[in-house]
């Protein structure tokens, strides 16, 4: 399991725009770099990131070999109801990781 860091407010007012920042530790091997034996190191990247807010997708991104190791993603969403945000990273070699964070929304 990779180490994921997510920064977002724990509380917000209804209708408030909140910033969410997510980072995951992952080597992101492009598949183009030669290894010590001269052969290309197999590709190992995170291909997709999604964020669901109470089951509804509010953000998604496709990642490609040119992205840096430990991809950092920042985006905004609108706080509507108290609930759970679910963050999922998926990629090569069956990699998949999901983290959840609670958001309390006040009127």
Residue frames as qw, qx, qy, qz and C-alpha x, y, z in Angstrom:
[[0.000, 0.890, 0.455, 0.000, 0.00, 0.00, 0.00],
 [0.405, 0.425, -0.007, 0.809, 1.34, 3.37, -1.02],
 [0.224, -0.469, -0.452, 0.725, 1.36, 6.34, 1.32],
 [0.095, 0.656, 0.475, 0.579, -1.31, 8.89, 0.41],
 [0.175, -0.323, -0.367, 0.854, -1.61, 12.40, 1.80],
 [0.005, 0.656, 0.583, 0.480, -4.84, 14.32, 1.43],
 [0.141, -0.233, -0.338, 0.901, -5.35, 17.90, 2.60],
 [0.193, -0.522, -0.522, -0.647, -8.85, 19.32, 2.72],
 [0.283, -0.348, 0.363, -0.817, -10.92, 21.17, 5.30],
 [0.056, -0.167, -0.959, 0.223, -12.83, 19.05, 7.82],
 [0.153, 0.679, 0.614, -0.374, -15.70, 21.53, 7.85],
 [0.121, 0.085, 0.383, 0.912, -17.18, 23.98, 5.37],
 [0.386, 0.381, 0.358, -0.760, -20.28, 26.08, 4.91],
 [0.596, 0.472, 0.648, 0.043, -22.90, 24.95, 2.39],
 [0.480, 0.859, 0.165, 0.063, -21.98, 26.33, -1.03],
 [0.261, -0.844, 0.399, 0.244, -18.37, 27.08, -0.06],
 [0.775, 0.538, -0.325, 0.057, -15.68, 26.22, -2.60],
 [0.689, -0.616, 0.375, 0.075, -13.02, 24.04, -0.97],
 [0.427, 0.667, -0.604, -0.090, -9.58, 23.13, -2.21],
 [0.945, -0.219, 0.240, -0.035, -8.50, 19.50, -2.07],
 [0.256, 0.733, -0.628, -0.060, -4.87, 18.48, -2.44],
 [0.964, -0.130, 0.213, -0.094, -3.88, 14.82, -2.87],
 [0.237, 0.698, -0.674, -0.047, -0.45, 13.24, -3.14],
 [0.976, -0.143, 0.131, -0.099, 0.50, 9.57, -3.33],
 [0.275, -0.640, 0.679, 0.230, 3.93, 7.97, -3.09],
 [0.883, 0.324, 0.339, -0.001, 4.55, 6.05, -6.30],
 [0.524, -0.369, 0.439, 0.630, 7.71, 5.67, -8.44],
 [0.530, 0.763, 0.118, -0.351, 5.92, 6.33, -11.80],
 [0.462, -0.301, 0.665, 0.503, 8.33, 4.37, -14.01],
 [0.443, 0.566, -0.146, -0.680, 7.79, 5.56, -17.61],
 [0.883, 0.219, 0.414, 0.019, 8.94, 2.38, -19.35],
 [0.577, 0.797, -0.102, 0.144, 11.42, 4.35, -21.47],
 [0.201, -0.830, 0.506, -0.118, 14.35, 4.39, -19.02],
 [0.757, 0.270, -0.592, 0.062, 17.04, 1.70, -19.44],
 [0.796, -0.596, 0.076, -0.068, 17.90, -0.40, -16.42],
 [0.396, -0.695, 0.573, 0.180, 21.34, -1.61, -15.34],
 [0.663, 0.031, 0.709, 0.240, 21.14, -4.45, -17.90],
 [0.050, -0.188, 0.495, 0.847, 20.40, -2.01, -20.75],
 [0.085, -0.447, -0.822, -0.342, 16.81, -3.19, -21.16],
 [0.263, -0.471, -0.088, -0.837, 13.90, -0.83, -20.60],
 [0.081, 0.054, 0.786, -0.610, 12.52, -0.87, -17.06],
 [0.054, -0.493, -0.829, -0.259, 8.87, -2.01, -17.27],
 [0.179, -0.448, -0.111, -0.869, 6.29, 0.74, -17.18],
 [0.365, -0.459, -0.748, 0.310, 4.62, 1.23, -13.79],
 [0.022, -0.182, 0.038, -0.982, 2.44, 4.32, -13.56],
 [0.226, 0.469, 0.669, -0.530, -0.79, 5.43, -11.96],
 [0.158, 0.271, 0.663, 0.680, -3.19, 5.80, -14.86],
 [0.260, -0.618, -0.451, -0.589, -6.27, 7.29, -13.24],
 [0.116, -0.114, -0.602, 0.782, -7.33, 9.34, -10.25],
 [0.286, -0.557, -0.537, -0.565, -10.95, 9.93, -9.26],
 [0.021, 0.018, 0.587, -0.809, -12.70, 11.73, -6.43],
 [0.332, -0.501, -0.689, -0.405, -16.28, 10.93, -5.49],
 [0.136, -0.144, 0.421, -0.885, -18.31, 13.09, -3.10],
 [0.582, 0.118, 0.564, -0.575, -21.12, 11.07, -1.54],
 [0.665, 0.223, 0.709, 0.077, -20.91, 8.64, -4.48],
 [0.516, 0.833, 0.199, -0.018, -20.93, 11.29, -7.22],
 [0.717, 0.058, 0.136, 0.681, -17.75, 11.84, -9.22],
 [0.023, -0.963, -0.128, 0.236, -16.58, 15.44, -8.80],
 [0.086, 0.831, -0.495, -0.238, -13.09, 15.15, -10.29],
 [0.937, 0.046, 0.307, 0.161, -11.12, 12.71, -12.45],
 [0.127, 0.831, -0.461, -0.283, -7.74, 12.77, -14.16],
 [0.965, 0.223, 0.005, 0.141, -5.88, 10.47, -16.54],
 [0.343, -0.796, 0.431, 0.252, -2.16, 10.29, -15.88],
 [0.820, 0.551, -0.145, 0.043, 0.51, 9.50, -18.49],
 [0.877, -0.058, -0.141, 0.456, 4.17, 8.37, -18.43],
 [0.360, 0.553, -0.116, 0.742, 5.48, 11.96, -18.44],
 [0.478, -0.793, -0.051, -0.375, 4.07, 12.73, -14.98],
 [0.094, 0.608, -0.659, 0.434, 6.52, 12.93, -12.09],
 [0.468, -0.139, -0.835, 0.252, 6.92, 10.39, -9.34],
 [0.142, -0.412, -0.642, 0.631, 4.61, 10.89, -6.35],
 [0.032, 0.476, 0.475, 0.739, 1.89, 12.64, -8.38],
 [0.035, -0.360, -0.475, 0.802, 0.32, 15.66, -6.69],
 [0.023, -0.504, -0.648, -0.571, -3.17, 16.72, -7.72],
 [0.012, 0.323, 0.440, -0.838, -5.04, 19.82, -6.54],
 [0.106, -0.412, -0.648, -0.632, -8.61, 20.70, -7.43],
 [0.244, -0.025, 0.356, -0.902, -11.68, 22.48, -6.11],
 [0.228, -0.412, -0.838, -0.276, -15.22, 21.36, -5.39],
 [0.345, -0.445, 0.021, -0.826, -18.30, 22.87, -3.77],
 [0.006, -0.044, -0.884, 0.466, -19.34, 21.69, -0.31],
 [0.457, -0.269, -0.437, -0.727, -23.00, 20.72, -0.52],
 [0.820, -0.443, -0.140, -0.334, -23.79, 18.12, 2.17],
 [0.414, -0.600, 0.667, -0.153, -21.97, 16.45, 5.04],
 [0.971, 0.191, 0.033, -0.139, -20.51, 13.20, 3.85],
 [0.727, -0.363, 0.463, 0.355, -17.53, 11.25, 2.63],
 [0.461, 0.764, -0.358, -0.274, -15.12, 12.00, -0.16],
 [0.903, -0.099, 0.395, 0.140, -13.53, 8.92, -1.71],
 [0.190, 0.808, -0.473, -0.295, -10.20, 9.21, -3.51],
 [0.923, 0.037, 0.377, 0.071, -9.07, 6.36, -5.79],
 [0.118, 0.711, -0.595, -0.357, -5.79, 5.92, -7.64],
 [0.909, 0.106, 0.402, -0.019, -5.46, 3.01, -10.10],
 [0.201, 0.785, -0.500, -0.304, -2.66, 1.98, -12.41],
 [0.628, 0.410, -0.652, -0.117, -0.37, -0.64, -13.87],
 [0.344, 0.176, -0.881, 0.275, 0.24, -4.05, -12.32],
 [0.469, -0.522, -0.705, -0.104, -3.18, -4.05, -10.65],
 [0.237, -0.055, -0.426, 0.872, -2.38, -1.05, -8.47],
 [0.296, -0.647, -0.423, -0.561, -5.43, 0.43, -6.80],
 [0.316, -0.191, -0.605, 0.705, -5.76, 2.42, -3.60],
 [0.231, -0.705, -0.422, -0.522, -8.72, 4.19, -2.08],
 [0.246, -0.105, -0.532, 0.804, -8.74, 6.69, 0.78],
 [0.202, -0.732, -0.573, -0.308, -11.75, 8.32, 2.40],
 [0.184, 0.006, -0.344, 0.921, -12.14, 11.66, 4.20],
 [0.069, -0.704, -0.698, 0.113, -15.19, 13.08, 5.97],
 [0.091, 0.244, 0.080, 0.962, -16.51, 16.59, 5.37],
 [0.068, -0.604, -0.692, 0.389, -18.98, 18.25, 7.74],
 [0.087, 0.385, 0.341, 0.853, -21.07, 20.94, 6.06],
 [0.041, -0.483, -0.583, 0.652, -22.89, 23.58, 8.10],
 [0.265, 0.768, 0.553, 0.184, -25.78, 25.68, 6.75]]
